[in-house]
Amino acid sequence: MNRGRSGLGAVNGDAVEEAKPTGKDGPLTGGPRALGLLGCALLLVMIAAQVASGLQPRPILLTSVVVLLLAASAVAFAGRAHTFPRALTAFAAAVVTGYAAEWIGIRTGLPFGAYHYTGVLRPQLGSVPVIVALAWGGMGLAAHATAAAIFPAATAYGRAARVAAGAAALTAWDLFLDPQMLRLGLWVWHDGGPYRGIPLSNFVGWLLVSALVMVLIDVIVADPAARSTGLRSVYAVMAFMETVGFAAVFDPPDRLVAVTGGACMGVFAVLAWWRGRRAGPA
């Protein structure tokens, strides 16, 4: 959900990889290569939508479009790596978990802190914008794949490290997301906090919910350690565009958020690509 005009980073896509999906679901109609191509196309359109949102004065109009493209691209790339049924199931589990956390959160203040959504984002279900739940699903898949590239081991330690890294990677995205959504008037924190008006309890809550999302994805997908260049691209592109947006595009810019979010997301993006290159082509 970025209004950046830049960020046309290379999408080193799954579309050119020859790995086959794992598990017992069998081949899919169109094949994994077609899903990789679809994921690349959707990601490129998402980048264009983010650039367009930075070039016009009402970026909220494209916020939902960007999230829908992000989610669709993530599902396509995950389908290439894990088969489409498993990818869709993992995405749905993340969406439901994120929605449930938001539904509980606006009513009880747990686990994020006291907040509520405004009426800007529509449609809403139980006062929670549907698009917010879809964002949990799309970035949940991308964060899990990023963590899987860093910690691919199938051991108990590998799974625990993957879940912890994925939860931290997804929470790092919120260092960008929350300040931007506050700027756009999409939600309101009742008591404020030290990070651009956001309480620290929010990030504790994100870590907890994100860890649950990572556990569910790790259990559902056929091969949790399967490498997905496309999903890593989704995460890296979001990190780059959010950093550029806060550093130079938004009016006024916010370099504190750019540096903080860029450093935290950037660590995971760089480690994932470095580990992925050392492991060889997927």
Solvent accessible surface area in square Angstrom, and as a share of the most:
residue,aa,sasa,rsa
1,M,6,0.03
2,N,3,0.02
3,R,50,0.18
4,G,0,0.00
5,R,109,0.40
6,S,46,0.30
7,G,2,0.02
8,L,132,0.66
9,G,31,0.30
10,A,98,0.76
11,V,30,0.18
12,N,80,0.41
13,G,5,0.05
14,D,2,0.01
15,A,4,0.03
16,V,103,0.59
17,E,26,0.12
18,E,132,0.59
19,A,39,0.30
20,K,162,0.68
21,P,29,0.18
22,T,53,0.31
23,G,48,0.46
24,K,195,0.82
25,D,63,0.33
26,G,34,0.33
27,P,127,0.80
28,L,37,0.19
29,T,146,0.85
30,G,59,0.57
31,G,17,0.16
32,P,29,0.18
33,R,119,0.43
34,A,44,0.34
35,L,22,0.11
36,G,0,0.00
37,L,98,0.49
38,L,89,0.44
39,G,0,0.00
40,C,21,0.13
41,A,51,0.39
42,L,35,0.17
43,L,0,0.00
44,L,98,0.49
45,V,80,0.46
46,M,0,0.00
47,I,1,0.01
48,A,57,0.44
49,A,11,0.08
50,Q,0,0.00
51,V,29,0.17
52,A,42,0.32
53,S,3,0.02
54,G,9,0.09
55,L,116,0.58
56,Q,55,0.24
57,P,126,0.79
58,R,154,0.56
59,P,8,0.05
60,I,54,0.27
61,L,109,0.54
62,L,43,0.21
63,T,9,0.05
64,S,31,0.20
65,V,61,0.35
66,V,2,0.01
67,V,1,0.00
68,L,93,0.46
69,L,28,0.14
70,L,1,0.00
71,A,7,0.05
72,A,43,0.33
73,S,0,0.00
74,A,0,0.00
75,V,13,0.08
76,A,3,0.02
77,F,0,0.00
78,A,0,0.00
79,G,0,0.00
80,R,8,0.03
81,A,10,0.08
82,H,9,0.04
83,T,1,0.01
84,F,74,0.31
85,P,63,0.40
86,R,66,0.24
87,A,0,0.00
88,L,84,0.42
89,T,73,0.43
90,A,0,0.00
91,F,25,0.10
92,A,46,0.36
93,A,21,0.16
94,A,0,0.00
95,V,25,0.14
96,V,100,0.57
97,T,18,0.10
98,G,0,0.00
99,Y,49,0.18
100,A,42,0.32
101,A,10,0.08
102,E,9,0.04
103,W,104,0.37
104,I,80,0.40
105,G,1,0.01
106,I,34,0.17
107,R,113,0.41
108,T,84,0.49
109,G,16,0.15
110,L,125,0.62
111,P,38,0.24
112,F,4,0.02
113,G,13,0.13
114,A,38,0.29
115,Y,9,0.04
116,H,78,0.35
117,Y,22,0.08
118,T,36,0.21
119,G,43,0.42
120,V,68,0.39
121,L,5,0.02
122,R,157,0.57
123,P,94,0.59
124,Q,44,0.20
125,L,113,0.56
126,G,33,0.32
127,S,62,0.40
128,V,0,0.00
129,P,1,0.01
130,V,54,0.31
131,I,12,0.06
132,V,9,0.05
133,A,4,0.03
134,L,35,0.18
135,A,3,0.02
136,W,5,0.02
137,G,0,0.00
138,G,0,0.00
139,M,0,0.00
140,G,0,0.00
141,L,4,0.02
142,A,0,0.00
143,A,0,0.00
144,H,5,0.02
145,A,7,0.06
146,T,1,0.00
147,A,0,0.00
148,A,1,0.01
149,A,5,0.04
150,I,15,0.07
151,F,68,0.28
152,P,54,0.34
153,A,45,0.35
154,A,103,0.80
155,T,82,0.48
156,A,89,0.69
157,Y,159,0.60
158,G,1,0.01
159,R,100,0.37
160,A,61,0.47
161,A,15,0.11
162,R,4,0.01
163,V,20,0.12
164,A,63,0.49
165,A,10,0.08
166,G,0,0.00
167,A,4,0.03
168,A,34,0.26
169,A,0,0.00
170,L,0,0.00
171,T,13,0.07
172,A,4,0.03
173,W,2,0.01
174,D,0,0.00
175,L,25,0.12
176,F,0,0.00
177,L,8,0.04
178,D,3,0.02
179,P,7,0.04
180,Q,2,0.01
181,M,0,0.00
182,L,49,0.24
183,R,86,0.31
184,L,27,0.14
185,G,31,0.30
186,L,1,0.01
187,W,16,0.06
188,V,61,0.35
189,W,23,0.08
190,H,101,0.45
191,D,128,0.66
192,G,28,0.26
193,G,32,0.31
194,P,106,0.67
195,Y,26,0.10
196,R,113,0.41
197,G,32,0.31
198,I,0,0.00
199,P,23,0.14
200,L,113,0.56
201,S,48,0.31
202,N,2,0.01
203,F,26,0.11
204,V,85,0.49
205,G,0,0.00
206,W,13,0.05
207,L,80,0.40
208,L,112,0.56
209,V,13,0.07
210,S,0,0.00
211,A,32,0.25
212,L,93,0.46
213,V,0,0.00
214,M,0,0.00
215,V,63,0.36
216,L,56,0.28
217,I,1,0.00
218,D,1,0.01
219,V,97,0.56
220,I,37,0.19
221,V,6,0.03
222,A,32,0.25
223,D,48,0.25
224,P,23,0.14
225,A,21,0.17
226,A,19,0.14
227,R,75,0.27
228,S,2,0.01
229,T,9,0.05
230,G,0,0.00
231,L,3,0.02
232,R,14,0.05
233,S,1,0.01
234,V,0,0.00
235,Y,1,0.00
236,A,27,0.21
237,V,5,0.03
238,M,0,0.00
239,A,7,0.06
240,F,101,0.42
241,M,0,0.00
242,E,0,0.00
243,T,42,0.24
244,V,32,0.19
245,G,0,0.00
246,F,0,0.00
247,A,32,0.25
248,A,78,0.60
249,V,27,0.15
250,F,6,0.02
251,D,132,0.68
252,P,92,0.58
253,P,54,0.34
254,D,16,0.08
255,R,152,0.56
256,L,90,0.45
257,V,0,0.00
258,A,4,0.03
259,V,103,0.59
260,T,39,0.23
261,G,0,0.00
262,G,17,0.16
263,A,57,0.44
264,C,50,0.30
265,M,0,0.00
266,G,20,0.19
267,V,83,0.48
268,F,35,0.15
269,A,11,0.08
270,V,101,0.58
271,L,69,0.34
272,A,1,0.00
273,W,55,0.19
274,W,128,0.45
275,R,82,0.30
276,G,5,0.05
277,R,192,0.70
278,R,159,0.58
279,A,62,0.48
280,G,26,0.25
281,P,134,0.84
282,A,32,0.25
